[in-house]
Amino acid sequence: MPDEQWVELRVHGVSGTPAGSMLDRPYVCQVGGDDESRYFRSVDASGDELEGHDGQVLEAYHWGRLTSGSKVKALWLILLPFGMVNGAHFMLPPIGAGRVPRVLHAACDALLRLVGVLLTSMFAFAAGLVLIDLIGSRWAPDARFLKSLEPSVVLGAAVVLTALVVVVIAFLGRGYRPGRLKALWNRVEARRAGVPAATSAETYEPPKERSVTPLAQESFYSGDNRTPTLRDLHLAAGLLVVAAMGIWVAHPFAWERDMTSIQLVVCAWVVVVAVVTLLGDPEKGTRDRLPSGEATWREVWKQTTAVLGVIALLGSVGLLVAAVADVGGVSRVEWTMLRDRPEAFDFIANWLLLIGVAALLALFVVNLLLVLVQRSHRPEKGSPGHYFTPYAGGMAAALFTAIGTFIGVGFSAAVATGISSALNLSQPVEGASDGAQVTVGTTPMLDRVAYAWGLNVVILVAIMVGVVLWRMRRRRRTGERVTAMYTDGGSLLVPSRWVSRVRFAVQKARVKNAVGAICLSFACAGMVLAVVLAIELVPCVNSRDPNTCGHAPGWLDALSQPKYVVGADGVAKSNVVALFGAWLLIAAAGWLLLQSRKAVAQEGKRRGLNVVWDVLAFWPHAVHPFSPRAYSKRCVEDLRQRIRWHLERLPKDGNHRDLVLCGHSQGSLISFATMMLLDDEERDRVALVTFGSQLRVIFPRAFPAYVSFAAINQLYRELNGAWINLYRTTDELAGPVLSWSHQIDAEGARSHHFPEPFGGEQDDEYTSPYRTRRCGADWRLADPIAYDPGLQDGPVAEIYGHSWYARNPDWHVCLETVRATPPPDREAMAAEAEIAAWAEVAPTDAGARTRAHDPVVG
């Protein structure tokens, strides 16, 4: 093992990059951690550890197995809608001063919880529609190996299996044991502070400095201790839907006969949904401090809902057992006559959709009000915070929730339609004289969902065409910038054909800047379709006859159509768009099944599919308990402890930083959060390098309360500038972090950047023969690297884009630069913080709030 003079610790990004690729070495060996959170170093063929380029300890932290390790995690794909709704909570704008923003924020949380529990109920209904209706009631009586069984056995098994599907979904979304990590962290901090162990586990809370982001608070990573209650309530809601379907399949006219069991189930479901909606702030006041009286009532409500959750879960299990008993009374004659499912099944689908559309509309309105009441806090145009503003002006939460809901409803329709087609279940179109057949399982609601997804393809194509045209309009300007990047002394440093390749790569990479507009267009179009669908479903909400459904006024009627329409001549006319949408949903169901099966068998496929979870699962359970567990609870603390372990072993070098933390892509967010949790003494010995990072181009726009200009500014000051970000213009996922407002003209290149973020435009410069341009603390790397015009000193063979940053020759220059940055003057920083605190109370000019690191900005 080499002498540990200093350490380079790399953290990978999305998709669980293998340790060998992180270190760019053929052989690696695990030197710490366990089977999920692991630390690697490079070795030679005989197993001896190898030094880094400058003699440092080169180590990689691999957290990828937290999202793609086991085969069970391959099934997380079906939890995508739940994860999107849960992630939407963290996209809400920061809460400003005053009671109105807090009330509106709480209303958004309540509506997000409502949408979440409706999605859980929709998934339970889809499972019941397949198992109870399609298989148990329609296919089983004619199936050779099932028709000899008793109806009570087949239908009872269908109800039980449907309930098991709900339980399995809850199992997939299980998190870490509540409070375990929080208690562990408190014990560690108490030991470091010299607090007696007997009282440290529960009562000790380490002192916290003022911070502008919840990522600097350990309470954020400990998660919501009411998640078990939320899980109980969601599980109860799903089981109650299954119980209702079981009772209705045994007694199709139970509601008309005033049966107590079905009324009890429906009332219990309504109560559960109401409790979930009113559960409260899922972050336990992480964003702001609650008054003591309010905190007391909050604790009382938390304990009350915990009891209600247990009662609801036990009650739903009891009602489910009663439903299975009711199914046991179905005779063989009744079973063979179950060719038409109970109309109540259609009621469930229609009401879930109508309530969901109403909740989404309310969420859009409340989210908009939250943005409007805080519009005075928005950073001024031209200020640094302006370049960190959230997507859609702060409406990202509503947009992301709508997209997640559309996908969830589409998944439900895809499963029902796909399995019905696979089993060849169809029936004549009602009222048609030409013998036309319609797929069984298609309700008036699912018909229109299929039609909407058919239209969605047209919408997506139109959006993509618009993006392409938008990028083509800037084609010439992009070409000029690429040519300037590779021109030195009047000559090109790369072959001319590579200029065209790089220009295309840059244009493709800049599509990420249109993510907000794409999501806004798709979500708004989807909401229009959903509203029109709801309008037409209202007249037939309690009927399965599609002919009783209404019609939207004027041209809006074309946005929602059934799959078949019977003309005056009795001939059923098919709707091409609806049929296309139905087959699209079937293909989606097949693709989902195929990819999940591959992912179970192949870890590489799991890593590819779990890219979305590397982004969404960073955030703890907040409004939906069935989303995949938050790996941030584990990886941030593990990385912090590893840094501390290294610092305790390394000799303290007063002239250089002893450890350089290098975060790539999503790893830059993990590194950013970890650095915020280190204390001053530790942070003074650590430098930060981010590369391929989304800390400006995506994270502040999507999660403005957690990653903002104020938070980045604070960390940069705390590090005294020992932070360099590397980026490429060809990177499809990332971009600059510490610079903005880039301008290139005849006078040269300029930008606003750190270390003087509040100054005017400053000159950017080429400081390397490899055409690396420094925009302050942001270094733009040429891709491909320009070694020499003759291509003799190095290759120009591929465009790296988002990968292989450490292969750039200036990587080592970057490491040496951040290592040489001295720690800050803590006394001067304390004085500056005091001035900043005074400026917040009595700002003297329009920019005072920004310069005071206002947490509302950005």
Secondary structure, DSSP 8 states (H G I E B T S, - for coil): ----S-EEEEE--TT---HHHHHT-S-EEEEEE-SSSEEEEEB-TTS-B---TTS-EEEEEE-THHHHSSSGGGGGGGGHHHHHHHHHHTTS----SSHHHHHHHHHHHHHHHHHHHHHHHHHHHHHHIIIIIIIIIIIGGG-TTTTTS-HHHHHHHHHHHHHHHHHHHHHHT--S-TTHHHHHHHHHHHHHHT--HHHHHHH--------SSGGG-HHHHH--TTHHHHHHHHHHHHHHHHHHHHHHHH-TTTTTTT-HHHHHHHHHHHHHHHHHHTS--TTTTSSS---HHHHHHHHHHHHHHHHHHHHHHHHHHHHHHHHHHHHTT--HHHHHTTTS--HHHHHHHHHHHHHHHHHHHHHHHHHHHHHHHTGGGS--TTSGGGGG--GGGGTHHHHHHHHHHHHHHHHHHHHHHHHHHHTT-EEE-TT-SS--EEETT--HHHHHHHHHHHHHHHHHHHHHHHHHHHHHHTHHHHHHHHHHHTEETTEESS-HHHHHHHHHHHHHHGGGGGHHHHHHHHHHHHHHHHHHHHHHHGGGTT---GGG----SGGGGGGS--SEEE-TTS-EEE-HHHHHHHHHHHHHHHHHHHHHHHHHH-HHHHHHHTHHHHHHTTS--SS-TTS---THHHHHHHHHHHHHHHHHHS---TTS-SEEEEEETHHHHHHHHHHHHS-HHHHTTEEEEEES--TTTTHHHH-TTTS-HHHHHHHHHHTTT-EEEEE-TT-SS---SSEEEEEEETTEEEEEETT-TTS--EE-EE-STT--EEETTEEE--SS----TTS-SS------TTS-GGGSTHHHHHHHHHHT-----HHHHHHHHHHHHHHHHS--STTHHHHTT-TT--
